[in-house]
Every structure is written in structure tokens, then in C-alpha cells.
Amino acid sequence: MREPPGYRDADAKRILERAAAIDAEGGRELDVPALREIAAEAGISASAVDRALQEHETAAPIQPWLTRHRVLLTTVAIIAALLFLFAFYVVGRTVPPAP
């Protein structure tokens, strides 16, 4: 396979992010010094690594949409069930029986 002459920054970032994701599937753990060393080898400044580490540590965990809206979804389901039962009751009382 012939290698292309180079990659733009955005392409290089996507390639490295994907490579890191593939590597992370193995489940290994890196400590901060290892992260700093890898970043330095990749040409990433120490201040950028520090900022990324700080953002990672202070970021709120992302909750799935269903977890965040569980009460709302439960309420909507209960109201829908009640409306269905009410409609079934009303239709059953207003429709005359078949002869």
C-alpha cells in the first residue's frame, strides 16, 4: 500500500482519535505520565494536555436521554393509558349494541 504524502490536521485528528478508540477496546489503563509522554511524542503541548485532563476531571457525566426524562416519559405513558381507558369507556357507552 502506497502511503499518501501527508494528512491535514482535521484528518490526522480523526485518524488518531479512531486509533485511540480501537486501542482502548483492549481495556488497558494509562496513567497521567504515560498520557503526557504520548502527547509529547504526538506533538501536543503540555498545557493542552493539562487543560484536557482538567476538563475531563470536571466534566459532568453524560446521562442517557431516557434516564434524564424518565419522570416525564412515565407521566406521559400514564396519561395516555388513562385517555385510552376513558375513550374506550365513552365509546362503549355511546355505541348502541348490534341488533
Gaussian input, Z-matrix of N, CA and C with variables (Angstrom, degrees):
# hf/3-21g

backbone

0 1
 N
 C     1     B1
 C     2     B2     1     A1
 N     3     B3     2     A2     1     D1
 C     4     B4     3     A3     2     D2
 C     5     B5     4     A4     3     D3
 N     6     B6     5     A5     4     D4
 C     7     B7     6     A6     5     D5
 C     8     B8     7     A7     6     D6
 N     9     B9     8     A8     7     D7
 C    10    B10     9     A9     8     D8
 C    11    B11    10    A10     9     D9
 N    12    B12    11    A11    10    D10
 C    13    B13    12    A12    11    D11
 C    14    B14    13    A13    12    D12
 N    15    B15    14    A14    13    D13
 C    16    B16    15    A15    14    D14
 C    17    B17    16    A16    15    D15
 N    18    B18    17    A17    16    D16
 C    19    B19    18    A18    17    D17
 C    20    B20    19    A19    18    D18
 N    21    B21    20    A20    19    D19
 C    22    B22    21    A21    20    D20
 C    23    B23    22    A22    21    D21
 N    24    B24    23    A23    22    D22
 C    25    B25    24    A24    23    D23
 C    26    B26    25    A25    24    D24
 N    27    B27    26    A26    25    D25
 C    28    B28    27    A27    26    D26
 C    29    B29    28    A28    27    D27
 N    30    B30    29    A29    28    D28
 C    31    B31    30    A30    29    D29
 C    32    B32    31    A31    30    D30
 N    33    B33    32    A32    31    D31
 C    34    B34    33    A33    32    D32
 C    35    B35    34    A34    33    D33
 N    36    B36    35    A35    34    D34
 C    37    B37    36    A36    35    D35
 C    38    B38    37    A37    36    D36
 N    39    B39    38    A38    37    D37
 C    40    B40    39    A39    38    D38
 C    41    B41    40    A40    39    D39
 N    42    B42    41    A41    40    D40
 C    43    B43    42    A42    41    D41
 C    44    B44    43    A43    42    D42
 N    45    B45    44    A44    43    D43
 C    46    B46    45    A45    44    D44
 C    47    B47    46    A46    45    D45
 N    48    B48    47    A47    46    D46
 C    49    B49    48    A48    47    D47
 C    50    B50    49    A49    48    D48
 N    51    B51    50    A50    49    D49
 C    52    B52    51    A51    50    D50
 C    53    B53    52    A52    51    D51
 N    54    B54    53    A53    52    D52
 C    55    B55    54    A54    53    D53
 C    56    B56    55    A55    54    D54
 N    57    B57    56    A56    55    D55
 C    58    B58    57    A57    56    D56
 C    59    B59    58    A58    57    D57
 N    60    B60    59    A59    58    D58
 C    61    B61    60    A60    59    D59
 C    62    B62    61    A61    60    D60
 N    63    B63    62    A62    61    D61
 C    64    B64    63    A63    62    D62
 C    65    B65    64    A64    63    D63
 N    66    B66    65    A65    64    D64
 C    67    B67    66    A66    65    D65
 C    68    B68    67    A67    66    D66
 N    69    B69    68    A68    67    D67
 C    70    B70    69    A69    68    D68
 C    71    B71    70    A70    69    D69
 N    72    B72    71    A71    70    D70
 C    73    B73    72    A72    71    D71
 C    74    B74    73    A73    72    D72
 N    75    B75    74    A74    73    D73
 C    76    B76    75    A75    74    D74
 C    77    B77    76    A76    75    D75
 N    78    B78    77    A77    76    D76
 C    79    B79    78    A78    77    D77
 C    80    B80    79    A79    78    D78
 N    81    B81    80    A80    79    D79
 C    82    B82    81    A81    80    D80
 C    83    B83    82    A82    81    D81
 N    84    B84    83    A83    82    D82
 C    85    B85    84    A84    83    D83
 C    86    B86    85    A85    84    D84
 N    87    B87    86    A86    85    D85
 C    88    B88    87    A87    86    D86
 C    89    B89    88    A88    87    D87
 N    90    B90    89    A89    88    D88
 C    91    B91    90    A90    89    D89
 C    92    B92    91    A91    90    D90
 N    93    B93    92    A92    91    D91
 C    94    B94    93    A93    92    D92
 C    95    B95    94    A94    93    D93
 N    96    B96    95    A95    94    D94
 C    97    B97    96    A96    95    D95
 C    98    B98    97    A97    96    D96
 N    99    B99    98    A98    97    D97
 C   100   B100    99    A99    98    D98
 C   101   B101   100   A100    99    D99
 N   102   B102   101   A101   100   D100
 C   103   B103   102   A102   101   D101
 C   104   B104   103   A103   102   D102
 N   105   B105   104   A104   103   D103
 C   106   B106   105   A105   104   D104
 C   107   B107   106   A106   105   D105
 N   108   B108   107   A107   106   D106
 C   109   B109   108   A108   107   D107
 C   110   B110   109   A109   108   D108
 N   111   B111   110   A110   109   D109
 C   112   B112   111   A111   110   D110
 C   113   B113   112   A112   111   D111
 N   114   B114   113   A113   112   D112
 C   115   B115   114   A114   113   D113
 C   116   B116   115   A115   114   D114
 N   117   B117   116   A116   115   D115
 C   118   B118   117   A117   116   D116
 C   119   B119   118   A118   117   D117
 N   120   B120   119   A119   118   D118
 C   121   B121   120   A120   119   D119
 C   122   B122   121   A121   120   D120
 N   123   B123   122   A122   121   D121
 C   124   B124   123   A123   122   D122
 C   125   B125   124   A124   123   D123
 N   126   B126   125   A125   124   D124
 C   127   B127   126   A126   125   D125
 C   128   B128   127   A127   126   D126
 N   129   B129   128   A128   127   D127
 C   130   B130   129   A129   128   D128
 C   131   B131   130   A130   129   D129
 N   132   B132   131   A131   130   D130
 C   133   B133   132   A132   131   D131
 C   134   B134   133   A133   132   D132
 N   135   B135   134   A134   133   D133
 C   136   B136   135   A135   134   D134
 C   137   B137   136   A136   135   D135
 N   138   B138   137   A137   136   D136
 C   139   B139   138   A138   137   D137
 C   140   B140   139   A139   138   D138
 N   141   B141   140   A140   139   D139
 C   142   B142   141   A141   140   D140
 C   143   B143   142   A142   141   D141
 N   144   B144   143   A143   142   D142
 C   145   B145   144   A144   143   D143
 C   146   B146   145   A145   144   D144
 N   147   B147   146   A146   145   D145
 C   148   B148   147   A147   146   D146
 C   149   B149   148   A148   147   D147
 N   150   B150   149   A149   148   D148
 C   151   B151   150   A150   149   D149
 C   152   B152   151   A151   150   D150
 N   153   B153   152   A152   151   D151
 C   154   B154   153   A153   152   D152
 C   155   B155   154   A154   153   D153
 N   156   B156   155   A155   154   D154
 C   157   B157   156   A156   155   D155
 C   158   B158   157   A157   156   D156
 N   159   B159   158   A158   157   D157
 C   160   B160   159   A159   158   D158
 C   161   B161   160   A160   159   D159
 N   162   B162   161   A161   160   D160
 C   163   B163   162   A162   161   D161
 C   164   B164   163   A163   162   D162
 N   165   B165   164   A164   163   D163
 C   166   B166   165   A165   164   D164
 C   167   B167   166   A166   165   D165
 N   168   B168   167   A167   166   D166
 C   169   B169   168   A168   167   D167
 C   170   B170   169   A169   168   D168
 N   171   B171   170   A170   169   D169
 C   172   B172   171   A171   170   D170
 C   173   B173   172   A172   171   D171
 N   174   B174   173   A173   172   D172
 C   175   B175   174   A174   173   D173
 C   176   B176   175   A175   174   D174
 N   177   B177   176   A176   175   D175
 C   178   B178   177   A177   176   D176
 C   179   B179   178   A178   177   D177
 N   180   B180   179   A179   178   D178
 C   181   B181   180   A180   179   D179
 C   182   B182   181   A181   180   D180
 N   183   B183   182   A182   181   D181
 C   184   B184   183   A183   182   D182
 C   185   B185   184   A184   183   D183
 N   186   B186   185   A185   184   D184
 C   187   B187   186   A186   185   D185
 C   188   B188   187   A187   186   D186
 N   189   B189   188   A188   187   D187
 C   190   B190   189   A189   188   D188
 C   191   B191   190   A190   189   D189
 N   192   B192   191   A191   190   D190
 C   193   B193   192   A192   191   D191
 C   194   B194   193   A193   192   D192
 N   195   B195   194   A194   193   D193
 C   196   B196   195   A195   194   D194
 C   197   B197   196   A196   195   D195
 N   198   B198   197   A197   196   D196
 C   199   B199   198   A198   197   D197
 C   200   B200   199   A199   198   D198
 N   201   B201   200   A200   199   D199
 C   202   B202   201   A201   200   D200
 C   203   B203   202   A202   201   D201
 N   204   B204   203   A203   202   D202
 C   205   B205   204   A204   203   D203
 C   206   B206   205   A205   204   D204
 N   207   B207   206   A206   205   D205
 C   208   B208   207   A207   206   D206
 C   209   B209   208   A208   207   D207
 N   210   B210   209   A209   208   D208
 C   211   B211   210   A210   209   D209
 C   212   B212   211   A211   210   D210
 N   213   B213   212   A212   211   D211
 C   214   B214   213   A213   212   D212
 C   215   B215   214   A214   213   D213
 N   216   B216   215   A215   214   D214
 C   217   B217   216   A216   215   D215
 C   218   B218   217   A217   216   D216
 N   219   B219   218   A218   217   D217
 C   220   B220   219   A219   218   D218
 C   221   B221   220   A220   219   D219
 N   222   B222   221   A221   220   D220
 C   223   B223   222   A222   221   D221
 C   224   B224   223   A223   222   D222
 N   225   B225   224   A224   223   D223
 C   226   B226   225   A225   224   D224
 C   227   B227   226   A226   225   D225
 N   228   B228   227   A227   226   D226
 C   229   B229   228   A228   227   D227
 C   230   B230   229   A229   228   D228
 N   231   B231   230   A230   229   D229
 C   232   B232   231   A231   230   D230
 C   233   B233   232   A232   231   D231
 N   234   B234   233   A233   232   D232
 C   235   B235   234   A234   233   D233
 C   236   B236   235   A235   234   D234
 N   237   B237   236   A236   235   D235
 C   238   B238   237   A237   236   D236
 C   239   B239   238   A238   237   D237
 N   240   B240   239   A239   238   D238
 C   241   B241   240   A240   239   D239
 C   242   B242   241   A241   240   D240
 N   243   B243   242   A242   241   D241
 C   244   B244   243   A243   242   D242
 C   245   B245   244   A244   243   D243
 N   246   B246   245   A245   244   D244
 C   247   B247   246   A246   245   D245
 C   248   B248   247   A247   246   D246
 N   249   B249   248   A248   247   D247
 C   250   B250   249   A249   248   D248
 C   251   B251   250   A250   249   D249
 N   252   B252   251   A251   250   D250
 C   253   B253   252   A252   251   D251
 C   254   B254   253   A253   252   D252
 N   255   B255   254   A254   253   D253
 C   256   B256   255   A255   254   D254
 C   257   B257   256   A256   255   D255
 N   258   B258   257   A257   256   D256
 C   259   B259   258   A258   257   D257
 C   260   B260   259   A259   258   D258
 N   261   B261   260   A260   259   D259
 C   262   B262   261   A261   260   D260
 C   263   B263   262   A262   261   D261
 N   264   B264   263   A263   262   D262
 C   265   B265   264   A264   263   D263
 C   266   B266   265   A265   264   D264
 N   267   B267   266   A266   265   D265
 C   268   B268   267   A267   266   D266
 C   269   B269   268   A268   267   D267
 N   270   B270   269   A269   268   D268
 C   271   B271   270   A270   269   D269
 C   272   B272   271   A271   270   D270
 N   273   B273   272   A272   271   D271
 C   274   B274   273   A273   272   D272
 C   275   B275   274   A274   273   D273
 N   276   B276   275   A275   274   D274
 C   277   B277   276   A276   275   D275
 C   278   B278   277   A277   276   D276
 N   279   B279   278   A278   277   D277
 C   280   B280   279   A279   278   D278
 C   281   B281   280   A280   279   D279
 N   282   B282   281   A281   280   D280
 C   283   B283   282   A282   281   D281
 C   284   B284   283   A283   282   D282
 N   285   B285   284   A284   283   D283
 C   286   B286   285   A285   284   D284
 C   287   B287   286   A286   285   D285
 N   288   B288   287   A287   286   D286
 C   289   B289   288   A288   287   D287
 C   290   B290   289   A289   288   D288
 N   291   B291   290   A290   289   D289
 C   292   B292   291   A291   290   D290
 C   293   B293   292   A292   291   D291
 N   294   B294   293   A293   292   D292
 C   295   B295   294   A294   293   D293
 C   296   B296   295   A295   294   D294

   B1=1.4479
   B2=1.5183
   B3=1.3092
   B4=1.4517
   B5=1.5270
   B6=1.3187
   B7=1.4602
   B8=1.5193
   B9=1.3327
   B10=1.4656
   B11=1.5293
   B12=1.3300
   B13=1.4570
   B14=1.5273
   B15=1.3066
   B16=1.4565
   B17=1.5175
   B18=1.3229
   B19=1.4542
   B20=1.5263
   B21=1.3148
   B22=1.4625
   B23=1.5205
   B24=1.3288
   B25=1.4698
   B26=1.5348
   B27=1.3213
   B28=1.4717
   B29=1.5298
   B30=1.3404
   B31=1.4640
   B32=1.5236
   B33=1.3233
   B34=1.4684
   B35=1.5207
   B36=1.3368
   B37=1.4692
   B38=1.5281
   B39=1.3459
   B40=1.4698
   B41=1.5255
   B42=1.3272
   B43=1.4630
   B44=1.5269
   B45=1.3348
   B46=1.4655
   B47=1.5274
   B48=1.3337
   B49=1.4666
   B50=1.5213
   B51=1.3340
   B52=1.4685
   B53=1.5237
   B54=1.3289
   B55=1.4627
   B56=1.5293
   B57=1.3331
   B58=1.4649
   B59=1.5255
   B60=1.3319
   B61=1.4676
   B62=1.5275
   B63=1.3211
   B64=1.4626
   B65=1.5251
   B66=1.3341
   B67=1.4602
   B68=1.5287
   B69=1.3296
   B70=1.4633
   B71=1.5269
   B72=1.3173
   B73=1.4663
   B74=1.5249
   B75=1.3310
   B76=1.4579
   B77=1.5129
   B78=1.3204
   B79=1.4485
   B80=1.5148
   B81=1.3315
   B82=1.4651
   B83=1.5192
   B84=1.3094
   B85=1.4627
   B86=1.5249
   B87=1.3329
   B88=1.4564
   B89=1.5225
   B90=1.3305
   B91=1.4582
   B92=1.5309
   B93=1.3303
   B94=1.4585
   B95=1.5315
   B96=1.3384
   B97=1.4679
   B98=1.5342
   B99=1.3251
   B100=1.4664
   B101=1.5216
   B102=1.3398
   B103=1.4635
   B104=1.5222
   B105=1.3329
   B106=1.4665
   B107=1.5291
   B108=1.3229
   B109=1.4647
   B110=1.5319
   B111=1.3305
   B112=1.4619
   B113=1.5245
   B114=1.3343
   B115=1.4620
   B116=1.5256
   B117=1.3277
   B118=1.4588
   B119=1.5283
   B120=1.3356
   B121=1.4677
   B122=1.5176
   B123=1.3374
   B124=1.4598
   B125=1.5215
   B126=1.3315
   B127=1.4584
   B128=1.5174
   B129=1.3117
   B130=1.4695
   B131=1.5140
   B132=1.3341
   B133=1.4619
   B134=1.5257
   B135=1.3278
   B136=1.4682
   B137=1.5185
   B138=1.3415
   B139=1.4702
   B140=1.5265
   B141=1.3257
   B142=1.4656
   B143=1.5328
   B144=1.3299
   B145=1.4700
   B146=1.5254
   B147=1.3341
   B148=1.4633
   B149=1.5212
   B150=1.3346
   B151=1.4673
   B152=1.5286
   B153=1.3279
   B154=1.4618
   B155=1.5225
   B156=1.3341
   B157=1.4631
   B158=1.5258
   B159=1.3299
   B160=1.4663
   B161=1.5246
   B162=1.3347
   B163=1.4616
   B164=1.5308
   B165=1.3216
   B166=1.4668
   B167=1.5235
   B168=1.3205
   B169=1.4610
   B170=1.5220
   B171=1.3300
   B172=1.4640
   B173=1.5249
   B174=1.3220
   B175=1.4620
   B176=1.5212
   B177=1.3200
   B178=1.4683
   B179=1.5197
   B180=1.3092
   B181=1.4618
   B182=1.5252
   B183=1.3062
   B184=1.4566
   B185=1.5255
   B186=1.3169
   B187=1.4575
   B188=1.5233
   B189=1.2891
   B190=1.4624
   B191=1.5300
   B192=1.3266
   B193=1.4586
   B194=1.5229
   B195=1.3161
   B196=1.4655
   B197=1.5217
   B198=1.3269
   B199=1.4628
   B200=1.5199
   B201=1.3262
   B202=1.4664
   B203=1.5196
   B204=1.3271
   B205=1.4612
   B206=1.5334
   B207=1.3097
   B208=1.4629
   B209=1.5316
   B210=1.3248
   B211=1.4687
   B212=1.5245
   B213=1.3226
   B214=1.4631
   B215=1.5209
   B216=1.3224
   B217=1.4623
   B218=1.5284
   B219=1.3177
   B220=1.4671
   B221=1.5206
   B222=1.3288
   B223=1.4652
   B224=1.5221
   B225=1.3311
   B226=1.4652
   B227=1.5290
   B228=1.3187
   B229=1.4685
   B230=1.5249
   B231=1.3154
   B232=1.4707
   B233=1.5248
   B234=1.3356
   B235=1.4701
   B236=1.5208
   B237=1.3295
   B238=1.4701
   B239=1.5260
   B240=1.3140
   B241=1.4618
   B242=1.5249
   B243=1.3331
   B244=1.4609
   B245=1.5183
   B246=1.3306
   B247=1.4680
   B248=1.5293
   B249=1.3149
   B250=1.4603
   B251=1.5291
   B252=1.3210
   B253=1.4619
   B254=1.5281
   B255=1.3457
   B256=1.4611
   B257=1.5256
   B258=1.3387
   B259=1.4635
   B260=1.5247
   B261=1.3136
   B262=1.4582
   B263=1.5285
   B264=1.3236
   B265=1.4627
   B266=1.5283
   B267=1.3457
   B268=1.4665
   B269=1.5201
   B270=1.3233
   B271=1.4635
   B272=1.5257
   B273=1.2939
   B274=1.4626
   B275=1.5178
   B276=1.3007
   B277=1.4624
   B278=1.5165
   B279=1.3400
   B280=1.4531
   B281=1.5114
   B282=1.3120
   B283=1.4675
   B284=1.5247
   B285=1.3417
   B286=1.4626
   B287=1.5339
   B288=1.2953
   B289=1.4667
   B290=1.5411
   B291=1.2833
   B292=1.4616
   B293=1.5142
   B294=1.3373
   B295=1.4810
   B296=1.4981
   A1=108.60
   A2=116.45
   A3=121.56
   A4=109.31
   A5=116.87
   A6=120.71
   A7=110.39
   A8=117.07
   A9=120.02
   A10=109.84
   A11=117.09
   A12=120.11
   A13=114.44
   A14=118.83
   A15=120.87
   A16=111.51
   A17=115.00
   A18=121.11
   A19=109.25
   A20=115.12
   A21=120.03
   A22=108.47
   A23=116.30
   A24=120.74
   A25=112.20
   A26=116.62
   A27=119.62
   A28=111.02
   A29=116.13
   A30=119.44
   A31=110.84
   A32=116.73
   A33=120.84
   A34=110.42
   A35=116.37
   A36=120.13
   A37=110.87
   A38=117.02
   A39=120.40
   A40=111.04
   A41=116.87
   A42=120.54
   A43=110.25
   A44=116.25
   A45=119.72
   A46=111.64
   A47=117.31
   A48=119.80
   A49=110.60
   A50=116.28
   A51=119.45
   A52=110.63
   A53=116.67
   A54=120.01
   A55=110.37
   A56=116.60
   A57=120.28
   A58=110.78
   A59=116.79
   A60=120.19
   A61=110.57
   A62=116.79
   A63=120.48
   A64=109.82
   A65=115.56
   A66=120.06
   A67=111.29
   A68=117.40
   A69=121.26
   A70=112.12
   A71=117.21
   A72=119.90
   A73=111.41
   A74=115.83
   A75=119.89
   A76=112.59
   A77=117.73
   A78=122.06
   A79=115.53
   A80=118.05
   A81=117.59
   A82=110.34
   A83=115.69
   A84=121.65
   A85=109.20
   A86=115.71
   A87=121.38
   A88=109.58
   A89=116.29
   A90=118.93
   A91=108.92
   A92=116.31
   A93=121.61
   A94=111.78
   A95=120.27
   A96=118.47
   A97=112.61
   A98=117.43
   A99=120.00
   A100=110.70
   A101=116.66
   A102=120.02
   A103=110.97
   A104=116.68
   A105=120.64
   A106=110.96
   A107=116.80
   A108=120.73
   A109=111.08
   A110=116.04
   A111=120.30
   A112=110.43
   A113=115.77
   A114=119.91
   A115=110.90
   A116=117.19
   A117=120.76
   A118=110.49
   A119=116.70
   A120=120.48
   A121=111.67
   A122=116.45
   A123=120.70
   A124=112.29
   A125=116.56
   A126=120.13
   A127=114.01
   A128=116.93
   A129=121.61
   A130=108.02
   A131=115.53
   A132=120.05
   A133=111.30
   A134=115.15
   A135=120.91
   A136=110.98
   A137=117.08
   A138=119.27
   A139=111.04
   A140=117.74
   A141=120.59
   A142=110.19
   A143=116.36
   A144=120.24
   A145=109.75
   A146=116.95
   A147=120.64
   A148=111.25
   A149=115.94
   A150=119.87
   A151=110.72
   A152=117.08
   A153=120.43
   A154=111.24
   A155=116.59
   A156=120.15
   A157=111.04
   A158=116.11
   A159=120.33
   A160=110.31
   A161=117.31
   A162=120.61
   A163=110.91
   A164=115.77
   A165=119.72
   A166=111.13
   A167=117.20
   A168=121.22
   A169=112.73
   A170=118.19
   A171=120.96
   A172=112.79
   A173=117.53
   A174=120.03
   A175=110.10
   A176=114.67
   A177=120.12
   A178=108.58
   A179=117.03
   A180=118.42
   A181=110.25
   A182=116.54
   A183=121.99
   A184=108.37
   A185=114.69
   A186=119.36
   A187=108.81
   A188=117.05
   A189=119.39
   A190=110.77
   A191=115.68
   A192=121.67
   A193=110.92
   A194=118.26
   A195=120.86
   A196=111.92
   A197=117.06
   A198=120.16
   A199=110.46
   A200=116.58
   A201=120.17
   A202=112.18
   A203=117.99
   A204=121.69
   A205=112.69
   A206=116.91
   A207=121.04
   A208=111.97
   A209=117.90
   A210=120.78
   A211=110.42
   A212=116.74
   A213=120.31
   A214=111.13
   A215=117.15
   A216=120.57
   A217=111.66
   A218=117.22
   A219=120.71
   A220=110.39
   A221=116.84
   A222=121.60
   A223=111.06
   A224=116.71
   A225=120.74
   A226=110.35
   A227=117.39
   A228=120.37
   A229=111.10
   A230=117.80
   A231=121.39
   A232=110.56
   A233=116.51
   A234=120.24
   A235=110.11
   A236=117.41
   A237=120.52
   A238=110.36
   A239=117.63
   A240=120.91
   A241=111.07
   A242=117.02
   A243=120.25
   A244=111.52
   A245=117.52
   A246=121.05
   A247=110.53
   A248=117.07
   A249=120.97
   A250=109.99
   A251=117.38
   A252=120.61
   A253=111.59
   A254=116.18
   A255=120.16
   A256=110.34
   A257=117.32
   A258=121.06
   A259=110.24
   A260=117.74
   A261=121.95
   A262=110.23
   A263=116.46
   A264=121.60
   A265=110.45
   A266=117.06
   A267=120.98
   A268=110.41
   A269=117.57
   A270=120.49
   A271=110.01
   A272=117.95
   A273=121.53
   A274=112.59
   A275=117.67
   A276=120.85
   A277=112.67
   A278=118.50
   A279=120.81
   A280=113.41
   A281=118.81
   A282=121.54
   A283=107.84
   A284=116.05
   A285=118.05
   A286=110.52
   A287=117.17
   A288=119.19
   A289=111.04
   A290=116.66
   A291=121.37
   A292=109.98
   A293=118.25
   A294=119.84
   A295=113.64
   D1=128.28
   D2=179.31
   D3=-83.92
   D4=129.42
   D5=-178.63
   D6=-83.98
   D7=139.32
   D8=176.11
   D9=-67.53
   D10=160.44
   D11=-176.12
   D12=-66.90
   D13=-25.77
   D14=179.89
   D15=177.35
   D16=171.90
   D17=-178.90
   D18=-127.09
   D19=146.28
   D20=174.87
   D21=-70.77
   D22=162.82
   D23=-177.98
   D24=-55.92
   D25=-45.40
   D26=-177.69
   D27=-63.91
   D28=-41.03
   D29=178.44
   D30=-66.64
   D31=-43.27
   D32=179.39
   D33=-61.06
   D34=-40.99
   D35=178.99
   D36=-61.50
   D37=-46.03
   D38=179.68
   D39=-62.89
   D40=-41.46
   D41=-179.10
   D42=-64.42
   D43=-45.30
   D44=-179.24
   D45=-68.07
   D46=-38.58
   D47=177.34
   D48=-62.52
   D49=-42.24
   D50=179.61
   D51=-67.47
   D52=-41.29
   D53=178.35
   D54=-61.76
   D55=-40.59
   D56=178.13
   D57=-65.46
   D58=-38.89
   D59=178.69
   D60=-65.03
   D61=-42.05
   D62=178.14
   D63=-62.43
   D64=-44.60
   D65=-179.89
   D66=-65.04
   D67=-34.77
   D68=-178.35
   D69=-70.10
   D70=-20.05
   D71=178.65
   D72=-62.69
   D73=-20.73
   D74=177.55
   D75=-73.84
   D76=-15.85
   D77=175.03
   D78=82.95
   D79=14.07
   D80=179.24
   D81=-75.62
   D82=161.68
   D83=-176.52
   D84=-120.05
   D85=135.45
   D86=178.28
   D87=-112.44
   D88=137.57
   D89=175.37
   D90=-89.62
   D91=174.12
   D92=-175.75
   D93=-60.65
   D94=-44.99
   D95=178.30
   D96=-59.29
   D97=-38.03
   D98=178.25
   D99=-65.97
   D100=-40.82
   D101=176.89
   D102=-61.39
   D103=-43.00
   D104=179.43
   D105=-63.14
   D106=-41.52
   D107=-179.03
   D108=-65.37
   D109=-44.86
   D110=179.22
   D111=-62.73
   D112=-43.20
   D113=179.53
   D114=-62.50
   D115=-42.45
   D116=179.69
   D117=-62.21
   D118=-42.00
   D119=178.21
   D120=-64.04
   D121=-30.26
   D122=179.75
   D123=-86.30
   D124=-0.92
   D125=178.84
   D126=84.01
   D127=20.39
   D128=179.13
   D129=-94.56
   D130=132.39
   D131=-175.79
   D132=-68.64
   D133=153.25
   D134=178.82
   D135=-63.31
   D136=-35.93
   D137=179.65
   D138=-66.86
   D139=-34.35
   D140=177.34
   D141=-67.58
   D142=-39.20
   D143=177.77
   D144=-64.87
   D145=-44.34
   D146=178.72
   D147=-59.03
   D148=-44.47
   D149=-179.71
   D150=-65.08
   D151=-42.65
   D152=179.30
   D153=-63.63
   D154=-40.44
   D155=177.49
   D156=-63.31
   D157=-42.90
   D158=179.94
   D159=-64.01
   D160=-44.48
   D161=179.00
   D162=-62.67
   D163=-39.02
   D164=179.94
   D165=-65.01
   D166=-41.90
   D167=-177.75
   D168=-71.76
   D169=-29.25
   D170=-176.81
   D171=-97.53
   D172=-7.03
   D173=-177.93
   D174=-70.41
   D175=137.82
   D176=176.45
   D177=-73.82
   D178=142.40
   D179=178.36
   D180=-64.03
   D181=142.49
   D182=-178.89
   D183=-84.99
   D184=122.52
   D185=179.34
   D186=-95.75
   D187=141.92
   D188=176.48
   D189=-61.61
   D190=152.56
   D191=-176.99
   D192=-56.91
   D193=-42.43
   D194=-178.13
   D195=-64.07
   D196=-36.01
   D197=179.44
   D198=-68.09
   D199=-42.53
   D200=-178.72
   D201=-66.51
   D202=-30.73
   D203=-174.31
   D204=-112.29
   D205=25.04
   D206=-176.77
   D207=-59.33
   D208=-44.78
   D209=-178.29
   D210=-65.25
   D211=-43.19
   D212=179.12
   D213=-61.91
   D214=-45.61
   D215=-179.91
   D216=-64.49
   D217=-38.83
   D218=177.86
   D219=-64.09
   D220=-43.52
   D221=178.94
   D222=-61.83
   D223=-45.16
   D224=179.16
   D225=-62.26
   D226=-41.59
   D227=179.86
   D228=-64.00
   D229=-40.66
   D230=179.40
   D231=-65.92
   D232=-44.08
   D233=179.31
   D234=-63.76
   D235=-41.69
   D236=179.12
   D237=-62.89
   D238=-41.88
   D239=179.02
   D240=-64.38
   D241=-42.10
   D242=178.58
   D243=-64.84
   D244=-41.15
   D245=177.98
   D246=-63.95
   D247=-40.28
   D248=177.98
   D249=-62.17
   D250=-47.22
   D251=179.91
   D252=-63.44
   D253=-40.62
   D254=178.38
   D255=-63.56
   D256=-45.32
   D257=179.90
   D258=-63.61
   D259=-41.37
   D260=178.61
   D261=-62.10
   D262=-41.07
   D263=179.65
   D264=-66.44
   D265=-46.21
   D266=-178.27
   D267=-64.88
   D268=-46.00
   D269=-179.71
   D270=-63.71
   D271=-39.09
   D272=179.58
   D273=-64.80
   D274=-29.66
   D275=-178.62
   D276=-87.45
   D277=-25.92
   D278=-174.92
   D279=-95.26
   D280=-20.05
   D281=-179.60
   D282=-87.36
   D283=121.66
   D284=-179.95
   D285=-68.54
   D286=149.97
   D287=178.95
   D288=-65.06
   D289=151.95
   D290=179.21
   D291=-69.77
   D292=142.43
   D293=-178.92
   D294=-70.67

